[in-house]
Amino acid sequence: QSPFAIAMEKCESVLVVRNMTRNMYSRLWCVTELALAEAYAKKPVHVIGAMPPRAVVSGDNIGLNADCSGPEKAMLLATIAQTAVDVDELVAKVIKAKSGSVFRRSPACSCVCQ
């Protein structure tokens, strides 16, 4: 297991810190981290900070279509696929969420409830 996966298993919650400069989910590494946090942690996800004023929730450069500046794109996409998390749906929820929102994974299903 990677250090990130070990940290996710041991954490009490996950903190997503958004910024107004750039939609973080246009970066494949950030998308991968969110998928792993959901898959491994299964703990509350706290969302703080504001998104850019015109942040889109899906499209050419968001979620599974996000950019990766290095040669790791195939590896990151394979990692996301192994989580079985609906990443595009989760990314859209986090982008649309108000600062201060908390998402909790429902124990009865694989959905994320707010």
N, C-alpha and C positions, 0 to 999 in steps of 0.2 A: 504494500500500500504506500501511496505517496504521503508526504508530510501533510499536504492539504486534506486528504481524505481522513487521516488520523485526527487532525484538528476538528474536522466536521463531525466526526463520531463523538468527540469528547466535549464539544461546545454545548452551552446551554441555550444559545440562540444565535441567529445570524443577523448582522447589521449591513444593510445596503445603503451606502452613502452616495447619493446622486449629486450631480453638479449642473449648473445652468450653462456651462460652456459647451458640452458635447454629450450626446446620448451615449451613455456607457455601453449600451447593448448594440452599438454598431461595431464593437470590438469583440471578436470571437472569444478571446480569453475571458472577458467578463461574462459572456453568455455561458461558457463552459463552467466557470466558477458558480454561477447561479444554479445551473443544472446539478452540479455535484453537491452543492449545499442542500438542495431540495432532496436529492436521492439519498445522501448519507446522513444528513443531520436530522431530518424529519422533526425539526424544532421550529419555534416561531421565527419568522423573518421580519425584522423591523426595517422600515423604509424611512429614511430621512433625507432632507434636501430637496431642492426643486430640479425639475428637468428643464432643458432648454425650452424657450417659449413656444416653439413650433415642433416639439418632439413628436415623431410619428411612432405608432405602436407596431407597425409591420411595414414590409417593403423590401426594396432591393438590398439595403445595407443593415438590416435589423435581424436579430435572432439567428436562425440557422443560415441566413444570408449575410451575416456580418463579415467584416474584413479581418484579415490576419496578415500582419506585416512580415511574418517569418514563414519558414517552410513547414510549419506545424499544422496547417489547416486540415489536412486529411486526418491527422492524429486527433485533433480537437473534435472534429465532427464524429469520429468513431467513438470517442469518449462520451460525447453527448448521447449518441445512439444507444450506448450500453446502459445508460441511466434509465431509459424508458420514460423519461419525463417529457411531457408536451411542452417543450422549451418555448416555442412561439407564443403559446397561451400564457405561460408563466411570465415571460418578458412583457407581454402586453399588459398584464395585471400590475406588474411592478411599475411600469412606465405611467400608467393611468392613476396609480394610487396617490392619495394625498400624503404629504409629509407627515410622519407620525403614525402611519398605518402599520398594522401588524397582521401578517398572514400566518395562519396556523394550518398545518396539514391535518385533515380530518382522519382519524384512525379507522373509520369505516370505509374509506375510499382513497383513491389517489389524487383527489382534487385538493385545491388550495382554497381555504375559506377566509374571508376577511371579516 
